[in-house]
Amino acid sequence: MSHEHHDLFIDGRLTPAHSEAVLTTINPATEEPVGSAPDAGADDIDAAVRAARAAFRESGWPQLAPKERARYLRALADEFEKRNDELGALVTMENGMALSVCGAFNGIGSATRYRYFAGLAESWDPEEVRDYPEASSGPAKIKTIVRRQPAGVVGIIVPWNVPQGNVAVKLGAALAAGCSAVIKPSPETPLDSYFLAQAVTDAGIPSGAVNIVTGGDATGAALVAHPGIDMVAFTGSSAVGRKIAAACGASLKRVTLELGGKSAGIVLEDADLDLFAATLGSCSVPYSGSRGTSSSARAREPSWRWAADDPRASTGATTSNPLYSPASATTCALRVKRSSDLSSS
């Protein structure tokens, strides 16, 4: 299967990109190119948002009963399960995640997330009637009607560490609620988004309800700024998250942010140190050390618990993802520097 792509998934079909710029994906283990995808521009974002807006207004997707939308989500989950091994091998080539877990977190793991949101869609009623608290005077029978309505068109921006798992958390929620979406994957992992496009098509999800535009920082900024976007769901660095929060605040768009950062392990005074030491290491390096919710190799605990020469004090320390090549490390360093420049500008 070729991984050289020249099209974007817009309005239910692969469409030639307006931009001629290209993203080249490098296998971090071999430093060899494994594929490419368009580095989309503002015109491509506009086309995708317009398609999502048309689907939201005209396809009938938001008007479907939640249980009907759940049926599509389960069909999407089925497609991920069918291609678990294929997807796992592709993502491993893109970001170096260990093959032993790559399919589980991007393939079957994504399927589990889509099924979860299908269950949520089946469990709630879009309209609820509540009794209004009776006042000391006035009408005795006042009812409040609560309607749960989709937000509209959601812009989804995800990082490279678990590309399809990150998409599933956001896209599953959006589709369950009746929203349409435009997805911007990480420039390091654009290739697996074509797998998602095929899965969406095979699941029968209406054209335009899901659109995918590959690209870099400028592509993401254009998506956030587009007036046709009603909500932004972002996972990534705190520096970029601040910029997105400010942009969404200025235009009164809804926004959810899952931002980067490591958390120290907290050791209470009565903790079992042997158990802690054995656990911290495995919690610090899942996904080849690139999981944002993993613990760091730091620990906060009473100083008297550790002897100065206790080897357990350094358990979990790691300096590098073993599959990262010098070239991929340089790429990551440049992206961190760009984020730092954004936060200080």
RODO-2510 file (C-alpha; in nm, 4 decimals, decimal comma):
residues 345
     n   res          X          Y          Z
     1     m     0,0000     0,0000     0,0000
     2     s     0,1406     0,3399    -0,1015
     3     h     0,1734     0,6058     0,1646
     4     e     0,2330     0,8908    -0,0797
     5     h    -0,0779     1,1083    -0,0546
     6     h    -0,1724     1,4177    -0,2527
     7     d    -0,5353     1,4516    -0,1450
     8     l    -0,7357     1,5590     0,1581
     9     f    -1,0519     1,3938     0,2917
    10     i    -1,3217     1,6568     0,2435
    11     d    -1,6971     1,6073     0,2026
    12     g    -1,6713     1,2302     0,1974
    13     r    -1,4071     1,1936    -0,0716
    14     l    -1,0384     1,2445    -0,1376
    15     t    -0,9928     1,5881    -0,2910
    16     p    -0,6720     1,7374    -0,4383
    17     a    -0,5166     1,9887    -0,1998
    18     h    -0,4988     2,3549    -0,2980
    19     s    -0,1568     2,3814    -0,1352
    20     e     0,1429     2,2336    -0,3135
    21     a     0,3463     2,2083     0,0083
    22     v     0,4210     1,8567     0,1335
    23     l     0,4810     1,6905     0,4700
    24     t     0,7333     1,4059     0,4542
    25     t     0,7097     1,1406     0,7248
    26     i     1,0400     0,9943     0,8460
    27     n     1,0625     0,6566     1,0171
    28     p     1,2417     0,7405     1,3456
    29     a     1,4051     0,3967     1,3589
    30     t     1,5623     0,4104     1,0118
    31     e     1,5579     0,7837     0,9243
    32     e     1,4105     0,6808     0,5876
    33     p     1,1013     0,8472     0,4359
    34     v     0,7916     0,6293     0,4636
    35     g     0,5323     0,8548     0,3026
    36     s     0,4000     1,2053     0,2518
    37     a     0,0826     1,4110     0,2767
    38     p    -0,0225     1,7654     0,1824
    39     d     0,0749     2,0548     0,4066
    40     a    -0,2641     2,2185     0,3670
    41     g    -0,3258     2,5909     0,3489
    42     a    -0,6069     2,8284     0,4396
    43     d    -0,8049     2,7451     0,1236
    44     d    -0,8039     2,3769     0,2169
    45     i    -0,9212     2,4552     0,5696
    46     d    -1,1981     2,6718     0,4285
    47     a    -1,3170     2,3924     0,1990
    48     a    -1,3211     2,1417     0,4851
    49     v    -1,5059     2,3745     0,7234
    50     r    -1,7629     2,4577     0,4564
    51     a    -1,8219     2,0865     0,3964
    52     a    -1,8620     2,0250     0,7705
    53     r    -2,1013     2,3202     0,8007
    54     a    -2,3100     2,1951     0,5076
    55     a    -2,3253     1,8464     0,6624
    56     f    -2,4334     1,9934     0,9935
    57     r    -2,7115     2,1928     0,8302
    58     e    -2,8276     1,9640     0,5509
    59     s    -2,7261     1,5990     0,6020
    60     g    -2,9671     1,5269     0,8840
    61     w    -2,6842     1,4031     1,1063
    62     p    -2,7679     1,6293     1,4045
    63     q    -3,1373     1,5376     1,3746
    64     l    -3,0763     1,1626     1,3990
    65     a    -3,1867     1,0031     1,7226
    66     p    -2,8839     0,9488     1,9486
    67     k    -2,9384     0,5732     1,9234
    68     e    -2,9037     0,5978     1,5444
    69     r    -2,5772     0,7882     1,5746
    70     a    -2,4603     0,5164     1,8142
    71     r    -2,5101     0,2616     1,5375
    72     y    -2,2654     0,4506     1,3154
    73     l    -2,0130     0,4798     1,5971
    74     r    -2,0229     0,1051     1,6502
    75     a    -1,9723     0,0505     1,2775
    76     l    -1,6686     0,2805     1,2955
    77     a    -1,5361     0,0776     1,5888
    78     d    -1,5768    -0,2397     1,3820
    79     e    -1,3603    -0,0923     1,1055
    80     f    -1,0810    -0,0165     1,3529
    81     e    -1,0914    -0,3664     1,4954
    82     k    -1,0730    -0,5220     1,1478
    83     r    -0,7563    -0,3293     1,0630
    84     n    -0,5877    -0,3303     1,4023
    85     d    -0,2614    -0,4905     1,2877
    86     e    -0,2392    -0,2805     0,9714
    87     l    -0,2919     0,0415     1,1635
    88     g    -0,0456    -0,0573     1,4335
    89     a     0,2300    -0,1220     1,1796
    90     l     0,1671     0,2129     1,0095
    91     v     0,1746     0,4208     1,3278
    92     t     0,4925     0,2441     1,4394
    93     m     0,6590     0,3562     1,1162
    94     e     0,5408     0,7114     1,1770
    95     n     0,6293     0,7705     1,5414
    96     g     0,8330     0,4755     1,6665
    97     m     0,5780     0,3462     1,9170
    98     a     0,6517    -0,0134     2,0120
    99     l     0,4613    -0,2444     1,7787
   100     s     0,3548    -0,4601     2,0721
   101     v     0,1255    -0,1819     2,2001
   102     c     0,0701     0,0323     1,8912
   103     g    -0,2325    -0,1530     1,7579
   104     a    -0,3812    -0,1918     2,1034
   105     f    -0,3855     0,1823     2,1656
   106     n    -0,4604     0,3091     1,8141
   107     g    -0,6687     0,0238     1,6723
   108     i    -0,8555    -0,1754     1,9334
   109     g    -0,8108     0,1091     2,1804
   110     s    -0,9811     0,3517     1,9424
   111     a    -1,2600     0,1013     1,8829
   112     t    -1,3177     0,0825     2,2580
   113     r    -1,3486     0,4611     2,2743
   114     y    -1,5983     0,4772     1,9876
   115     r    -1,8075     0,2070     2,1544
   116     y    -1,7955     0,4023     2,4802
   117     f    -1,9417     0,7109     2,3140
   118     a    -2,1989     0,4956     2,1374
   119     g    -2,3115     0,3779     2,4800
   120     l    -2,3302     0,7363     2,6041
   121     a    -2,5420     0,8353     2,3056
   122     e    -2,7869     0,5579     2,3896
   123     s    -2,8037     0,6483     2,7571
   124     w    -2,9330     1,0044     2,7491
   125     d    -3,2403     1,1796     2,6174
   126     p    -3,1830     1,4990     2,4179
   127     e    -3,4740     1,6619     2,6013
   128     e    -3,5510     1,6566     2,9722
   129     v    -3,8408     1,8144     3,1602
   130     r    -3,7687     1,9262     3,5144
   131     d    -3,9912     2,0627     3,7852
   132     y    -3,9140     2,4242     3,8611
   133     p    -3,8716     2,4931     4,2355
   134     e    -4,2012     2,6356     4,3547
   135     a    -4,1873     2,9944     4,4719
   136     s    -4,3869     3,1338     4,7622
   137     s    -4,6035     3,3178     4,5144
   138     g    -4,6883     3,2850     4,1473
   139     p    -4,7825     2,9822     3,9365
   140     a    -4,7519     2,6542     4,1205
   141     k    -4,6810     2,4423     3,8111
   142     i    -4,3740     2,5638     3,6249
   143     k    -4,1675     2,3257     3,4159
   144     t    -3,8167     2,3721     3,2839
   145     i    -3,7223     2,2057     2,9542
   146     v    -3,3533     2,1203     2,9123
   147     r    -3,2488     2,0464     2,5540
   148     r    -2,9060     1,9025     2,4754
   149     q    -2,8067     2,0275     2,1322
   150     p    -2,4878     1,9723     1,9317
   151     a    -2,2353     2,2560     1,9440
   152     g    -2,1937     2,2658     1,5661
   153     v    -1,8688     2,2204     1,3726
   154     v    -1,5779     2,1034     1,5882
   155     g    -1,2134     2,1612     1,4994
   156     i    -1,0007     1,8718     1,6324
   157     i    -0,6219     1,9055     1,6658
   158     v    -0,4192     1,6117     1,7991
   159     p    -0,0515     1,5281     1,8668
   160     w     0,1663     1,2498     1,7340
   161     n     0,2119     1,0195     2,0332
   162     v    -0,1137     0,8178     2,0040
   163     p    -0,2650     0,9705     1,6903
   164     q    -0,5823     0,7682     1,6424
   165     g    -0,6434     0,7174     2,0131
   166     n    -0,6368     1,0950     2,0573
   167     v    -0,8734     1,1472     1,7653
   168     a    -1,1200     0,8874     1,8960
   169     v    -1,1679     1,0646     2,2303
   170     k    -1,2656     1,3870     2,0536
   171     l    -1,4346     1,2599     1,7381
   172     g    -1,6377     0,9997     1,9293
   173     a    -1,7811     1,2685     2,1575
   174     a    -1,8507     1,5052     1,8672
   175     l    -2,0318     1,2449     1,6565
   176     a    -2,2312     1,1119     1,9509
   177     a    -2,3555     1,4650     2,0183
   178     g    -2,4517     1,5231     1,6540
   179     c    -2,1652     1,7546     1,5604
   180     s    -1,9615     1,7497     1,2415
   181     a    -1,5832     1,7784     1,2540
   182     v    -1,2645     1,8904     1,0826
   183     i    -0,9576     1,7009     1,2052
   184     k    -0,6004     1,8321     1,1832
   185     p    -0,3524     1,5540     1,2703
   186     s     0,0061     1,6136     1,3780
   187     p     0,2539     1,6860     1,0964
   188     e     0,4660     1,4002     1,2321
   189     t     0,1849     1,1443     1,1890
   190     p    -0,0390     1,2376     0,8951
   191     l    -0,0430     0,8986     0,7224
   192     d    -0,2754     0,7140     0,9600
   193     s    -0,5419     0,9803     0,9003
   194     y    -0,6063     0,8208     0,5595
   195     f    -0,6857     0,5003     0,7438
   196     l    -0,9439     0,6975     0,9427
   197     a    -1,0888     0,8417     0,6223
   198     q    -1,1435     0,4932     0,4818
   199     a    -1,2922     0,3703     0,8100
   200     v    -1,5370     0,6635     0,8172
   201     t    -1,6401     0,5882     0,4591
   202     d    -1,6845     0,2154     0,5211
   203     a    -1,8879     0,2853     0,8366
   204     g    -2,1372     0,4820     0,6257
   205     i    -2,1045     0,8091     0,8168
   206     p    -2,2640     1,0863     0,6054
   207     s    -2,0385     1,2832     0,3730
   208     g    -1,9001     1,5968     0,5314
   209     a    -1,9647     1,4887     0,8882
   210     v    -1,5931     1,4029     0,9195
   211     n    -1,3238     1,5922     0,7280
   212     i    -0,9463     1,5545     0,7599
   213     v    -0,6887     1,8188     0,6653
   214     t    -0,3192     1,7391     0,7136
   215     g    -0,0699     2,0139     0,7843
   216     g     0,1577     2,1926     1,0264
   217     d     0,1306     2,4825     1,2681
   218     a    -0,0128     2,7294     1,0155
   219     t    -0,2838     2,4788     0,9188
   220     g    -0,3884     2,4400     1,2803
   221     a    -0,3928     2,8169     1,3326
   222     a    -0,6167     2,8601     1,0270
   223     l    -0,8564     2,5966     1,1610
   224     v    -0,8831     2,7646     1,5020
   225     a    -0,9337     3,1087     1,3470
   226     h    -1,1966     3,0044     1,0914
   227     p    -1,5325     3,1690     1,1655
   228     g    -1,7167     2,8500     1,0658
   229     i    -1,5705     2,6576     1,3612
   230     d    -1,7969     2,6535     1,6681
   231     m    -1,5716     2,4594     1,9049
   232     v    -1,2058     2,3565     1,9239
   233     a    -1,0784     2,0374     2,0916
   234     f    -0,6994     2,0401     2,1281
   235     t    -0,4349     1,8146     2,2775
   236     g    -0,0775     1,9421     2,2739
   237     s     0,1652     2,1784     2,4385
   238     s     0,0730     2,4351     2,7014
   239     a     0,2315     2,7109     2,4918
   240     v     0,0099     2,6433     2,1908
   241     g    -0,2872     2,5783     2,4200
   242     r    -0,2576     2,9324     2,5572
   243     k    -0,2719     3,0725     2,2051
   244     i    -0,5769     2,8624     2,1211
   245     a    -0,7523     2,9612     2,4434
   246     a    -0,6928     3,3282     2,3671
   247     a    -0,8176     3,2943     2,0087
   248     c    -1,1291     3,1059     2,1165
   249     g    -1,1947     3,3545     2,3932
   250     a    -1,1780     3,6447     2,1502
   251     s    -1,4367     3,4834     1,9216
   252     l    -1,6394     3,3193     2,2032
   253     k    -1,5818     2,9690     2,0692
   254     r    -1,6140     2,6727     2,2999
   255     v    -1,2820     2,5038     2,3662
   256     t    -1,1431     2,1998     2,5468
   257     l    -0,7689     2,1772     2,6126
   258     e    -0,5616     1,8765     2,7171
   259     l    -0,2173     2,0279     2,7629
   260     g     0,1284     1,8798     2,8021
   261     g     0,3235     1,8392     3,1230
   262     k     0,4535     1,5685     3,3491
   263     s     0,3298     1,4849     3,6972
   264     a     0,5534     1,3789     3,9819
   265     g     0,4736     1,0588     4,1643
   266     i     0,3468     1,1355     4,5149
   267     v     0,4616     0,9008     4,7895
   268     l     0,2765     0,9086     5,1209
   269     e     0,4509     0,8259     5,4447
   270     d     0,3015     0,4782     5,4740
   271     a     0,3702     0,3772     5,1116
   272     d     0,5380     0,0484     5,0219
   273     l     0,8664     0,1708     4,8716
   274     d     0,9413    -0,1535     4,6890
   275     l     0,6009    -0,1468     4,5204
   276     f     0,6375     0,2222     4,4378
   277     a     0,9829     0,1773     4,2889
   278     a     0,8649    -0,1141     4,0751
   279     t     0,5589     0,0769     3,9537
   280     l     0,7063     0,4204     3,8777
   281     g     0,9299     0,2942     3,5991
   282     s     0,6502     0,1316     3,4012
   283     c     0,4259     0,4356     3,4562
   284     s     0,6941     0,6697     3,3234
   285     v     0,7680     0,5171     2,9847
   286     p     0,4502     0,3861     2,8140
   287     y     0,4201     0,4700     2,4414
   288     s     0,8025     0,4820     2,4280
   289     g     0,8012     0,7581     2,6889
   290     s     0,5679     0,9870     2,4946
   291     r     0,2436     0,9541     2,6901
   292     g     0,1329     1,2904     2,8267
   293     t    -0,0527     1,1401     3,1239
   294     s     0,2368     0,9242     3,2407
   295     s     0,4269     1,0011     3,5560
   296     s     0,7652     1,1612     3,5228
   297     a     1,0734     1,0075     3,6724
   298     r     1,0456     1,2554     3,9605
   299     a     0,8927     1,1744     4,2961
   300     r     0,7692     1,3872     4,5806
   301     e     0,7987     1,2126     4,9151
   302     p     0,9301     1,2633     5,2676
   303     s     1,3088     1,2847     5,2423
   304     w     1,3632     1,0502     5,5335
   305     r     1,2048     0,7621     5,3366
   306     w     1,5082     0,7150     5,1078
   307     a     1,8653     0,6418     5,2076
   308     a     2,1133     0,8500     5,0095
   309     d     2,2592     0,5437     4,8405
   310     d     1,9278     0,3565     4,7922
   311     p     1,9194     0,2393     4,4270
   312     r     1,5410     0,2622     4,4277
   313     a     1,5692     0,6418     4,4386
   314     s     1,6618     0,6515     4,0698
   315     t     1,4130     0,3924     3,9472
   316     g     1,2216     0,5083     3,6388
   317     a     1,4812     0,7528     3,5129
   318     t     1,4999     0,7618     3,1356
   319     t     1,6952     0,9876     2,9015
   320     s     1,5507     0,9047     2,5632
   321     n     1,3047     0,7013     2,3679
   322     p     1,5213     0,4126     2,2401
   323     l     1,3549     0,4254     1,8990
   324     y     1,4249     0,7964     1,8449
   325     s     1,6951     0,8693     1,5936
   326     p     1,9040     1,1883     1,6081
   327     a     1,6969     1,3269     1,3201
   328     s     1,3646     1,2741     1,4977
   329     a     1,5064     1,4174     1,8209
   330     t     1,6073     1,7304     1,6289
   331     t     1,2578     1,7589     1,4812
   332     c     1,1010     1,7384     1,8269
   333     a     1,3462     1,9969     1,9630
   334     l     1,2560     2,2408     1,6842
   335     r     0,8841     2,1990     1,7574
   336     v     0,9448     2,2674     2,1280
   337     k     1,1411     2,5809     2,0368
   338     r     0,8588     2,7030     1,8104
   339     s     0,6126     2,6488     2,0937
   340     s     0,8387     2,8449     2,3299
   341     d     0,8628     3,1276     2,0767
   342     l     0,4834     3,1336     2,0483
   343     s     0,4383     3,1587     2,4236
   344     s     0,6822     3,4481     2,4567
   345     s     0,5549     3,6491     2,1589
***
